[in-house]
Amino acid sequence: MPRGERPLDDGDTPLLRFAADLRTLRDQAGGRTYRQLGTRAHYSATTLSDAAGGRKLPSLAVTLAYVQACDGDPSVWENRWREVAAEVAPAEAPPADHGTPPYAGLAAFRPEDADRYFGRDRMLDDLVGRMSERRLVGVFGASGAGKSSLLRAGLVPRIAEGALECTSSIVVTPAELDLSADVLDRVIGAEVDAMVLVVDQFEEVFTLIQDPAARTAFIEGLLDASRTRCRVVLGVRADFYGHCAQHPGLVEALTDAQLLVGPMSAEELRQAIMRPAAKVGCTVETALVTRLVADATGQPGVLPLVSHALLETWRRRRGTTLTLAGYEAAGGIRHALAQTAERTYTALETDQRAVARQIFLRLTALGDRTEDTKRRLARGELDTDDVDTQVVLDRLAHARLLTLDRDSVEIAHEVLISAWPRLRGWLNENRDGLRTGRQLTEAAATWDTLSREPDSLYRGTRLDAAAEWAVHDEVRLSTREREFLTASLSARDREQSLALRRTRRLRQLVALLLVLLVLAGGAIVQTIRAQDVADKQRNIAVAQQIAGAAVRLQSGSPDLAKKLSVAAYRLEPTRDVVDSLLTTSTATWTDSLIRRIVPQADNPMGPDGNPVRGRGQAAVQDGASEPGAVKSLGFSASGRVLATTLDEVWDLTDSSRAVLLHRFPKRMAAAALSPDGSRMATIDGDDTTALRLWTVPASGVPELRSILPRSGIRGRDVRFDQSSQVLVTIDEDSTTSLWRLDTGDGPHVFGELHSIPHISAVALSRDRRLLATGGGDGVIRLWDLADPWHPVGLAVLAPQSNGIRALALSKDGKWLASAAADETVRMFDVSNPRFPGVPATISGPTTSVHSIEFVPRDASEDGMMVMTSAGDGSSRRWDFDVDNAVGRLCAGPALTRAEWNRFFPGLDFTPPCG
């Protein structure tokens, strides 16, 4: 019998709870022995038994191997391990650092840290070489790439060692740099090129200097100094590269003078990891070096995290050895910084946590289409006299999360902003509120600088927004901000009190006037309203009367009809008046837009049995059953216009003539071209009722591709949808079938519509969701084809008399055009198919119309123009674009004053086309 497992010690510590849960997991896995677990986990039974012993925290690798051997969830247990590690880490860490740490943590390396700065020799050589050739050099890199350390601990010592002709250097940030001549004389000295001016964190020029003129002046002053006084090196965060490109002088200076700081190579990382430890007599486990290099190689902005993780690992070292276990206990690259920040924050008292929250929010500058950045803060903004504030600053600085100077405070490295989830949550919680608070801080500082001048206080909406934001529980104002806001509110109260007294006096004077004016004013208003209504009704009546007259004058006086249509539209554009305008515009269009085709009766047959191509004649044949009746149109991407009759295919591209392309050996019962002119479908006119699918190549001669299976019922009509990939057939019993043509298994029916009598025309949207049907009763119905086998009715449109002859939907599915036998073509807005709009109507010859198509504006969109094809072999365009119609009608002679007075007596003359 195997020996039983040793009971856990008494108590309730994080380690004991962790061990107990590991044992529970083993029980849930069937109580496997540690020898069995060792076989699965590839660790010894003793190691796995110690992991659940509760006396020390096992390494992360052992924990995950234990969990996987017990079929547990590794991600859940990794998070659990890190929580426990965070709780027990302070107890496991040494009580003191025992000397100067070899790693800088979040802080950038300084010039005095040059003896422990390794891994950037190659890049330093490149930088020094560029500086020897250019007077200004820009060093760009992502946040955390190591720009500041490169400049401070790499470049500055190199200059001191004589790498350049310059004898000294100075490192500043834009907030510390004054470019006035006397200051430059003191900082740089009188000797030209004796010093290198290193401007680190140059992005502060764009985040701290809000005035564009002041920003430009600063940059120009820096460029001038680089040209005449000293060499300049700029350290810039890479996401501000576009901001630099907005200044032409800076662009010119940086041309061929840029150095991009990227991630360290694997070998450079090894030097940065091992050599600082060796400097203080420590060693780094090979496993830890391998792990760190694997975690960090190729990762941008990871160096501060590596340095911080190494610092925390050094604090957990075993003797003089930095171990992988210590690294994992610290949280590794991904979690060490967040773990340190979270541990430091949670160790604070409740009130101190609120202070810490406000400190971090004030130390962060919100990005505008860039990442958030750190912000240097004057101590006066933080009320450092407050005991809690001083305690929090000390603890955050001790944890190396903040850097404290004599007069300022800043985040040690802005990588903390992205690495600490709690801080990210604070920043994203209410960014508008944070901007309001930042504006309040700046306004209070300005007010204090101006000796608290009353004119610099908040007023109006800015005061309202600041007061509303300040009452939130999580907001802590500084003393200066509270005083500024209180003074602003008090000033507003005084101004409102004065305004109230003035208002009372004015009310007493106005009251008397109101009594006198109310009666007179009411009568005047009523009179004006009545006059407006009368004018409106008169204008409507006159406009409709003139619009009707314009339609009647089309045949006898077309020029006058044009001018009157536009005049009526300008006077009052009612629906009827707009319809008359469109009708007049279409009726007066040039004859070149009307195409007719009639085949030659004596066209000879070629040797291959096909007719020889010939030109159509400009004669007219009446009746839908004649050979010249156009059944459908197709518009190819190249601009070619094709038409089909029941036995022929024609090219209508040239409006002056029609060219016969092909004649079928027998007449069809129905024929249709796809909208793009690439396909054709026909239904045989004999007893076979065969449905044939053709392709139309560049020659225009159809080529048979397939014969689609059908029932014995005779077909009456066939149409393509807008995509040219769906075919719609209508049988004599009014059954409407939908055919898919774009599937790999060949054409097939994917939906049908039954029990709707008198279907004479159909139209299907490109997305195959909307179907429109028109009947001989003049009724148009809209259907939802989400389920093509069970269409759902959406709407019934206002009927047109004498039956629907043809329907078409635009490519975007928003417009439905219909042609009826009542001499009208209508355009419906069906963008909301459940509630279609009132249609626009154009009157004209439609008795023998067989098809209607939208004329494409471009490859992706239809215009507001449609083309109908009639039984007399003609095709006609109908333009529903009101602006086009007005422009076309205004192209002729203008309406004279005499004509205006004749048709609009009593109305002021207003040229309609002026």
SEVEXMAR-368594 format. One record per residue (C-alpha): x, y, z; residue in one letter. Coordinates in steps of 0.02 Angstrom, whole numbers, padded with zeros to 5 digits, always signed. Each point is the difference from the previous one (the first is absolute). Layout:
# SEVEXMAR-368594
XYZA;...
This chain:
# SEVEXMAR-368594
+00000+00000+00000M;+00069+00174-00043P;+00034+00115+00145R;-00136+00132+00028G;+00034+00183-00038E;+00060+00109+00145R;-00140+00111+00069P;+00018+00187-00029L;+00050+00112+00145D;-00135+00090+00098D;-00039+00178-00052G;-00075+00103-00139D;+00142+00071-00105T;+00005+00026-00189P;+00128-00141-00017L;-00107-00124+00098L;-00157+00043-00098R;+00097-00019-00162F;+00068-00171+00053A;-00173-00058+00056A;-00074+00047-00168D;+00138-00095-00091L;-00042-00154+00103R;-00185+00022-00039T;+00042+00008-00185L;+00096-00165+00015R;-00150-00080+00086D;-00116+00061-00139Q;+00118-00080-00127A;-00031-00172+00078G;+00125+00006+00141G;+00150-00040-00109R;+00159-00041+00095T;+00147+00121-00009Y;+00096-00133-00096R;-00138-00002-00131Q;-00002+00190-00004L;+00189+00002-00021G;-00012-00109-00154T;-00126+00121-00077R;+00085+00161+00060A;+00182-00050-00029H;+00045+00055+00177Y;+00049-00112+00146S;-00133-00059+00121A;+00092+00091+00141T;-00004+00167-00093T;-00187-00018-00032L;-00034-00053+00180S;+00096+00152+00065D;-00103+00112-00116A;-00156-00048+00098A;+00090-00001+00168G;-00044+00177+00050G;+00172+00047+00067R;+00062+00101-00149K;-00070+00061-00164L;+00048-00115-00145P;+00067+00077-00158S;-00122+00046-00136L;+00067-00137-00115A;-00026-00135+00133V;-00174+00066+00041T;-00055-00005-00182L;+00072-00175-00025A;-00095-00059+00157Y;-00162+00079-00064V;+00016-00073-00175Q;+00036-00173+00071A;-00166+00017+00094C;-00093+00060-00156D;-00023+00174+00074G;-00010+00168-00090D;+00179+00073-00012P;-00058+00180-00033S;-00110+00002+00156V;+00138-00071+00109W;+00133+00118-00073E;-00106+00149+00057N;-00026-00085+00169R;+00188-00029+00019W;+00038+00182-00038R;-00127+00059+00130E;+00080-00110+00132V;+00175+00053-00054A;-00050+00182+00020A;-00062-00035+00177E;+00150-00098+00059V;+00134+00094-00098A;+00027+00138+00130P;+00033-00131+00133A;+00121-00093-00114E;+00093+00157-00057A;+00154+00054+00098P;-00034+00136+00128P;+00123+00119-00086A;+00086+00015-00168D;+00172-00035+00077H;+00089+00126-00111G;-00030+00095-00159T;-00106-00102-00122P;+00086-00037-00166P;-00160+00037-00096Y;-00091+00166-00020A;-00178-00067+00004G;-00124+00116-00082L;+00115+00151+00007A;+00111+00044-00146A;+00187-00028+00020F;+00091+00163+00044R;+00175+00055-00047P;+00066-00062+00168E;-00072-00173-00043D;+00112-00020-00152A;+00102-00138+00084D;-00155-00113+00005R;-00075+00048-00168Y;+00031-00138-00128F;-00067-00065-00165G;-00005+00157-00107R;+00180+00018-00062D;-00044-00024-00183R;-00140+00128+00007M;+00110+00124+00094L;+00132-00015-00136D;-00134+00036-00131D;-00064+00151+00098L;+00173+00075+00025V;+00037-00024-00185G;-00158+00092-00050R;+00038+00142+00122M;+00171+00024-00077S;-00084+00034-00167E;-00159+00094+00049R;-00032+00146+00118R;-00171-00066+00051L;-00044-00184+00022V;-00168-00076+00049G;-00007-00161+00101V;-00171-00081-00023F;-00069-00152+00088G;-00155-00073+00081A;-00035+00034+00182S;+00110-00120+00098G;+00125-00026-00142A;+00141+00077+00104G;+00021+00172-00081K;+00029+00095+00164S;+00125-00127+00064S;+00091+00000-00167L;+00017+00190+00007L;+00037+00020+00186R;+00104-00154+00045A;+00071-00032-00174G;+00024+00159-00100L;+00044+00121+00142V;+00145-00108+00066P;+00062-00027-00179R;+00007+00189-00025I;+00092+00020+00166A;+00127-00130-00060E;+00036+00105-00156G;-00099-00094-00131A;-00045+00167-00080L;+00089+00166-00017E;-00123+00074+00125C;+00067+00004+00177T;-00160-00016+00100S;-00187-00032-00008S;-00159+00042+00092I;-00162-00100+00007V;-00166+00092+00018V;-00184-00023-00040T;-00108+00130-00090P;-00080+00049+00165A;+00172+00044+00070E;+00070+00087-00154L;-00003+00190-00021D;+00061+00050-00173L;+00023+00185+00036S;+00173+00067-00048A;+00060+00041+00177D;-00050-00172+00065V;+00085-00087-00144L;+00158+00100+00035D;+00001-00064+00179R;-00046-00180-00043V;+00099-00026-00160I;+00135+00130+00019G;+00069+00124-00123A;+00110-00123-00095E;-00082-00068-00157V;-00019-00191-00011D;+00077-00024+00171A;-00152-00092+00065M;-00130-00129-00054V;-00178+00045+00051L;-00099-00160+00030V;-00189+00033+00004V;-00081-00158+00069D;-00189-00032-00005Q;-00018+00123-00144F;-00183-00055-00018E;-00037+00117+00148E;+00009+00141-00128V;-00165-00066-00069F;-00083-00053+00163T;+00048+00145+00115L;+00009+00150-00118I;-00181+00025-00052Q;+00022+00165-00092D;+00049-00040-00183P;+00095+00164-00017A;+00101-00032+00158A;+00035-00178-00057R;+00063+00060-00170T;+00108+00133+00084A;+00078-00132+00115F;+00041-00116-00146I;+00072+00143-00105E;+00106+00056+00148G;+00068-00176+00020L;+00038-00012-00187L;+00087+00169+00006D;+00106-00057+00147A;+00050-00157-00096S;+00054+00106-00148R;+00100+00131+00094T;+00040-00053+00179R;+00012-00187+00033C;-00040-00174-00059R;-00174-00063+00049V;-00065-00175+00030V;-00188-00029+00018L;-00076-00151+00087G;-00177-00023-00071V;-00133-00131+00029R;-00037-00084-00166A;-00188+00032+00002D;+00039+00188-00007F;+00095-00017-00164Y;-00151+00069-00094G;-00005+00152+00114H;+00182+00038-00044C;-00044-00014-00185A;-00119+00148+00017Q;+00146+00122+00018H;+00096+00024-00165P;+00159+00062+00084G;+00006-00153+00113L;-00032-00116-00148V;+00147+00077-00095E;+00116-00012+00150A;-00044-00183+00033L;+00021-00057-00180T;+00133-00138+00004D;+00029+00042+00184A;-00111-00127+00088Q;+00038-00151+00107L;-00135-00127+00038L;+00019-00089+00167V;-00074-00173-00019G;-00005-00155+00111P;+00165-00074+00061M;+00067-00154-00084S;+00015-00161+00100A;+00186+00028+00029E;-00027+00182+00054E;-00133-00059+00123L;+00122-00126+00075R;+00127+00138+00030Q;-00132+00114+00078A;-00055-00143+00114I;+00163-00080+00054M;+00133+00137+00003R;-00085+00118+00127P;-00019-00148+00120A;+00182-00047-00023A;+00048+00179+00044K;-00068-00025+00177V;+00064-00178+00020G;-00162-00089-00045C;-00037-00135-00128T;-00155-00035-00102V;-00066-00177-00022E;+00016-00062-00179T;-00183-00050+00002A;-00048+00178+00051L;+00106+00076-00140V;-00079-00118-00126T;-00174+00039+00063R;+00028+00189-00001L;+00073+00000-00175V;-00145-00105-00063A;-00127+00115+00084D;+00077+00164-00060A;+00083-00031-00170T;-00085+00097-00137G;-00124+00085+00118Q;-00009+00190-00021P;-00006+00107+00156G;+00041-00144+00115V;+00165+00062+00077L;-00076+00089+00153P;-00100-00158+00037L;+00158-00106-00014V;+00096+00118+00113S;-00140+00004+00128H;-00019-00190-00003A;+00188-00018+00025L;-00003+00124+00144L;-00139-00098+00086E;+00092-00164-00037T;+00159+00073+00077W;-00097+00040+00157R;-00055-00183+00006R;+00174-00069-00041R;+00065-00156+00084R;+00166+00055+00073G;+00090+00079-00147T;-00100-00091-00133T;-00149+00068-00095L;-00114-00149-00027T;-00141-00047-00116L;-00108-00034+00152A;+00028+00177+00063G;-00043+00067-00173Y;-00163-00098-00003E;-00042+00052+00177A;+00023+00182-00053A;-00126-00027-00141G;+00115-00005-00150G;+00008+00133-00134I;-00187+00005-00026R;-00054+00011+00181H;+00144+00063+00107A;-00038+00185-00023L;-00187-00020+00021A;+00032-00111+00151Q;+00114+00129+00080T;-00123+00142-00034A;-00149-00100+00061E;+00090-00060+00157R;+00056+00177+00043T;-00174+00071-00032Y;-00096-00131+00100T;+00119+00022+00148A;-00061+00180+00020L;-00142+00053+00114E;-00170+00035-00080T;+00022+00190+00001D;+00177-00017-00062Q;-00059-00105-00148R;-00113+00143-00054A;+00151+00116+00010V;+00104-00122-00104A;-00136-00009-00132R;-00003+00189-00019Q;+00191+00008-00006I;+00012-00125-00143F;-00142+00083-00097L;+00084+00170+00018R;+00167-00072-00056L;-00074-00067-00164T;-00027+00106-00156A;-00145-00067-00102L;+00047-00034-00181G;-00092+00077-00146D;+00007-00140-00131R;+00165-00052+00084T;+00039-00106+00152E;-00017+00077+00172D;+00165+00069+00066T;+00073+00045+00168K;-00007+00181+00059R;+00121+00090+00115R;-00092+00086+00141L;+00049+00140+00116A;-00011-00053+00182R;-00112+00149+00035G;-00138-00080-00102E;-00004-00149+00119L;-00021+00087+00169D;+00157-00083+00068T;-00033+00079+00171D;-00138-00130+00022D;+00063-00148+00105V;-00086-00133-00106D;+00069+00075-00161T;+00177-00001+00070Q;-00016-00181+00059V;-00067-00058-00168V;+00137+00090-00096L;+00134-00077+00110D;-00068-00177-00020R;-00023+00014-00189L;+00175+00071-00017A;+00071-00140+00110H;-00083-00126-00116A;+00084+00094-00144R;-00168+00037-00081L;+00027+00188+00015L;+00151+00112-00017T;+00009+00144+00124L;+00104+00156-00025D;+00011+00151+00112R;-00139+00092-00092D;-00084-00130-00111S;-00075-00175-00007V;-00018-00117-00150E;-00036-00184-00039I;+00163-00097-00006A;-00040-00064-00175H;-00157+00018-00105E;+00000-00187-00033V;-00088-00009+00169L;-00152+00081-00084I;-00025-00148-00116S;+00066-00138+00114A;-00108+00032+00155W;-00181-00050-00032P;-00069+00102+00146R;+00076+00162-00068L;-00063-00037-00175R;-00173-00025+00073G;+00007+00168+00091W;+00054+00089-00159L;-00137-00079-00107N;-00136+00022+00130E;-00039+00182-00040N;+00122+00078-00122R;-00111+00152-00031D;-00004+00030+00188G;+00189-00014+00010L;+00019+00129-00138R;-00119+00114+00095T;+00108-00021+00155G;+00161+00035-00098R;-00075+00160-00070Q;-00052+00051+00176L;+00177-00029+00063T;+00074+00109-00138E;-00131+00136+00024A;+00033+00004+00188A;+00188+00015-00030A;-00028+00144-00122T;-00115+00086+00124W;+00131-00017+00137D;+00138+00064-00115T;-00106+00154-00042L;-00015+00045+00185S;-00174-00077+00001R;-00072+00123-00124E;-00193-00014+00000P;-00006+00009-00190D;+00093-00167-00010S;-00133-00095+00099L;-00111-00131-00080Y;-00169+00054-00067R;-00143-00074-00100G;+00005-00179-00064T;+00182-00027+00053R;-00048+00039+00180L;-00154-00112-00009D;+00102-00146-00069A;+00138+00020+00132A;-00124+00016+00144A;-00095-00155-00057E;+00161-00101-00015W;+00068+00057+00169A;-00147-00071+00100V;+00041-00181-00046H;+00060-00103+00149D;+00162-00056-00082E;+00056+00178-00042V;+00126+00083+00117R;+00040+00181-00038L;+00159+00086+00054S;-00011+00151+00115T;+00031+00119-00145R;-00131-00085-00108E;-00130+00006+00140R;+00035+00185+00029E;-00012+00036-00187F;-00164-00094-00018L;-00072+00081+00157T;+00050+00173-00061A;-00079-00035-00170S;-00164-00058+00079L;-00003+00150+00117S;+00029+00119-00146A;-00140-00083-00096R;-00118+00018+00150D;+00042+00186+00014R;-00027+00028-00185E;-00164-00095+00005Q;-00058+00103+00150S;+00040+00163-00091L;-00085-00064-00156A;-00153-00051+00102L;-00017+00176+00073R;+00015+00078-00172R;-00126-00123-00067T;-00127+00047+00135R;+00012+00183-00046R;-00016-00037-00184L;-00151-00111+00031R;-00091+00142+00083Q;+00028+00109-00153L;-00037-00137-00124V;-00159-00056+00087A;-00088+00162-00049L;+00057-00016-00179L;-00055-00181-00009L;-00176+00042+00053V;-00012+00122-00145L;+00087-00111-00126L;-00085-00166+00036V;-00167+00048-00076L;+00078+00085-00151A;+00132-00136-00019G;-00126-00140+00003G;-00100+00080-00138A;+00156+00030-00104I;+00062-00179+00021V;-00169-00072-00048Q;-00005+00112-00153T;+00175-00050-00053I;-00038-00185+00022R;-00160+00014-00098A;+00092+00092-00138Q;+00136-00134-00005D;-00130-00138-00014V;-00091+00093-00136A;+00162+00031-00096D;+00046-00182+00016K;-00168-00061-00064Q;+00004+00126-00142R;+00175-00054-00051N;-00049-00184+00002I;-00153+00033-00108A;+00098+00108-00124V;+00146-00122-00008A;-00113-00150-00035Q;-00098+00098-00129Q;+00158+00056-00092I;+00076-00175+00012A;-00154-00071-00085G;+00009+00135-00133A;+00183-00044-00032A;-00045-00181-00034V;-00136+00052-00121R;+00120+00120-00091L;+00133-00133-00031Q;-00055-00041-00177S;-00038+00177-00058G;+00120+00111+00097S;+00138-00110+00073P;+00116+00145+00046D;-00137+00088+00097L;-00050-00164+00082A;+00178-00021+00064K;+00008+00173+00078K;-00173-00014+00080L;+00041-00171+00076S;+00154+00072+00087V;-00094+00157+00055A;-00139-00104+00079A;+00130-00110+00088Y;+00091+00153+00070R;-00165+00073+00061L;-00062-00153+00096E;+00081-00173-00026P;-00149-00110+00043T;-00003-00183-00052R;-00112+00035-00149D;+00107+00147-00055V;+00159-00105+00010V;-00083-00138-00102D;-00049+00127-00133S;+00179+00067-00001L;+00070-00176-00028L;-00130-00036-00134T;+00040+00160-00094T;+00187-00034+00013S;-00018-00177-00069T;-00122+00049-00137A;+00114+00138-00066T;+00156-00106-00001W;+00092-00015-00166T;-00050-00138-00120D;+00177-00070+00010S;-00048-00082+00164L;-00138-00103-00085I;+00062-00159-00083R;-00104-00108-00119R;+00045-00168-00075I;-00093-00097-00136V;+00085-00148-00083P;+00017-00009-00188Q;-00121-00129-00069A;+00120-00051-00139D;+00157-00018+00107N;+00096-00143-00084P;+00062-00152+00094M;+00186-00036+00007G;+00082-00167-00044P;+00000-00048+00185D;-00189+00017+00009G;+00005+00164+00097N;-00065+00165-00069P;+00124+00126-00067V;+00013+00155+00112R;-00096+00149-00069G;-00057+00173+00053R;-00173+00028+00070G;-00124+00113-00089Q;-00083+00151+00079A;-00177-00063-00034A;-00128-00040+00135V;-00095-00161+00024Q;-00144+00005+00123D;-00051-00139+00118G;+00091-00101+00130A;-00003-00156-00107S;+00101+00073-00143E;+00181-00057-00022P;+00067+00175+00038G;-00069+00004+00180A;+00147+00028+00120V;-00012-00118+00150K;+00150+00054+00104S;+00159+00103+00003L;+00177-00035+00062G;+00137+00125+00043F;+00177-00070-00004S;+00144+00072+00103A;+00079+00066-00161S;-00153+00108-00036G;-00079-00116-00129R;-00192-00001-00007V;-00081-00163-00058L;-00185-00037-00032A;-00094-00160-00033T;-00165-00034-00087T;-00085-00169-00004L;+00113-00059-00141D;+00147+00124-00016E;+00143+00084+00091V;+00041+00184-00042W;+00139+00123+00041D;-00073+00171+00048L;+00163+00082+00056T;-00008+00125-00145D;-00162+00096+00026S;-00007+00045-00187S;-00011-00180-00059R;-00037-00174+00063A;+00113-00145-00051V;-00071-00176-00013L;+00119-00124+00084L;-00094-00166-00005H;-00165-00078-00054R;-00063-00160+00080F;-00068-00137-00115P;-00169+00002+00088K;-00099+00124+00099R;+00001-00008+00192M;-00144+00017+00123A;+00109+00112+00110A;+00176+00069-00003A;+00108+00104+00118A;+00176+00072+00010L;+00093+00013+00166S;+00027+00181+00058P;+00187-00013-00037D;-00032-00071-00174G;+00101-00158+00033S;-00143-00127+00003R;-00165-00034-00086M;-00146-00112+00045A;-00140-00059-00117T;-00157-00106+00014I;-00045-00099-00156D;-00161+00047-00085G;-00047-00178-00050D;-00071-00139+00108D;+00171-00039+00077T;-00006+00161+00103T;+00186-00027+00026A;+00094+00129+00105L;+00169+00033-00080R;+00148+00093+00076L;+00124+00086-00118W;+00162+00098+00019T;+00027+00156-00105V;+00184+00021-00050P;+00080+00158-00073A;-00067-00045-00173S;-00179+00013+00063G;-00047-00173-00071V;-00078-00101+00144P;+00077-00169+00041E;-00112-00133+00080L;+00066-00057+00170R;-00141-00101+00077S;-00182-00050-00013I;-00083+00016+00172L;-00126-00131+00057P;-00181+00061+00009R;-00177-00065+00022S;-00115-00012-00150G;-00085+00167+00038I;+00033+00129-00135R;+00113+00144+00052G;-00062+00178-00021R;+00148+00109+00050D;+00181-00010+00057V;+00113+00131+00083R;+00172+00013+00082F;+00030+00084+00167D;+00123+00147+00019Q;+00147-00115+00039S;-00028-00101-00161S;+00017-00156+00111Q;-00186-00033+00032V;-00133-00038-00131L;-00186+00030+00027V;-00130-00092-00105T;-00189+00027-00005I;-00111-00141-00062D;-00174+00011-00075E;-00074-00049+00170D;+00092+00152+00078S;+00125-00110+00092T;+00158+00103+00026T;+00160-00104+00015S;+00172+00060+00058L;+00153-00086-00077W;+00178+00008+00070R;+00133+00007-00138L;+00158+00024+00104D;+00015-00169+00087T;+00123-00136-00042G;-00135-00133-00020D;-00088+00093-00142G;-00156+00107-00011P;-00143-00049+00116H;-00161+00071+00073V;+00022+00073+00175F;-00170+00081+00027G;-00176+00018-00069E;-00150+00115+00017L;-00177-00072-00024H;-00181+00053+00016S;+00028+00178-00064I;-00107+00019-00156P;+00034+00111-00150H;+00190+00016+00027I;+00063+00092-00153S;+00168+00069+00057A;+00132-00033+00134V;+00160+00080+00066A;+00126-00073+00124L;+00128+00099+00103S;+00186-00037-00013R;+00005-00072+00177D;-00147-00114-00044R;-00098+00056+00152R;-00129+00113-00085L;-00119-00058-00138L;-00124+00115-00088A;-00146-00073-00101T;-00122+00094-00110G;-00163-00063-00068G;-00127+00032-00134G;-00108+00082+00134D;+00130+00140+00017G;+00050-00052+00177V;+00185-00010+00050I;+00045-00109+00149R;+00165-00006+00097L;+00061-00165+00074W;+00134-00048+00128D;+00098-00150-00066L;+00095-00044+00159A;-00079-00171-00029D;-00021-00010-00190P;-00121-00147+00016W;-00115+00099+00117H;+00006+00184-00053P;-00074+00126+00122V;-00102+00146-00065G;+00070+00170+00049L;-00108+00131-00087A;-00127+00029-00138V;+00036+00156-00103L;-00130+00121-00069A;-00073-00084-00156P;+00027+00061-00177Q;-00145-00021-00120S;+00003-00117-00151N;+00131-00118+00072G;+00187-00004+00037I;+00106-00030-00155R;+00177-00002+00074A;+00095+00021+00165L;+00184+00033+00046A;+00097+00023+00162L;+00157+00107+00012S;+00167-00080+00043K;-00008+00064+00179D;-00178-00063+00020G;-00065+00172+00055K;-00102+00045-00155W;-00137-00094-00095L;-00050+00055-00176A;-00164-00057-00077S;-00078+00023-00172A;-00188-00023-00018A;-00119+00002-00147A;-00077+00163+00065D;+00134+00105-00088E;+00103+00024+00160T;+00169-00051+00068V;+00020+00012+00188R;+00149+00003+00120M;-00028-00065+00179F;+00117+00025+00148D;+00010-00176+00076V;+00151+00027+00113S;-00123-00048+00138N;-00104-00131-00092P;-00131-00010+00138R;-00040+00185-00023F;+00037+00050-00181P;+00000+00184-00044G;-00123+00095-00110V;+00055-00034-00180P;+00057+00125-00130A;-00096-00018-00163T;+00046+00041-00180I;-00135-00011-00134S;+00044-00064-00173G;-00026-00141-00125P;+00003-00168+00092T;-00139-00101-00082T;+00115-00127-00083S;+00144+00006+00129V;+00074-00171+00036H;+00152+00038+00107S;+00074+00135+00110I;+00180+00013+00060E;+00101+00125+00102F;+00134+00089-00101V;+00164-00026+00097P;+00089+00154+00068R;+00159-00102+00032D;+00052-00179+00039A;-00071+00002+00177S;-00149+00118-00005E;-00154+00038-00104D;-00059+00175-00037G;-00178+00064+00004M;-00024-00037-00186M;-00088-00153-00072V;-00020-00065-00177M;-00156-00085-00065T;-00012-00112-00153S;-00166-00007-00095A;-00085-00115-00121G;+00029+00121-00143D;+00186-00036+00011G;+00039+00162+00088S;+00090+00038+00162S;-00027+00160+00100R;+00088+00079+00148R;-00094+00071+00151W;+00100+00113+00116D;-00064+00019+00180F;+00144+00111+00056D;-00083+00169+00037V;+00164+00097-00010D;+00039-00075-00170N;-00175+00041-00059A;+00013+00182+00057V;+00171+00018-00083G;-00065-00074-00163R;-00156+00110-00003L;+00101+00157+00042C;+00116-00027-00147A;-00117+00095-00119G;-00058+00182-00007P;-00043+00081+00166A;-00178+00042+00054L;-00034+00183-00039T;-00087+00123+00114R;-00146+00010-00122A;-00023-00190+00004E;+00010+00003+00189W;-00134+00134+00015N;-00109-00100-00120R;+00004-00161+00100F;+00039+00067+00176F;-00103+00159+00014P;+00019+00090+00165G;+00161-00091+00050L;+00171+00083+00004D;+00107-00048-00148F;+00134-00126+00049T;+00101-00077-00144P;-00016-00188+00029P;+00169-00040-00078C;+00094+00152+00067G;
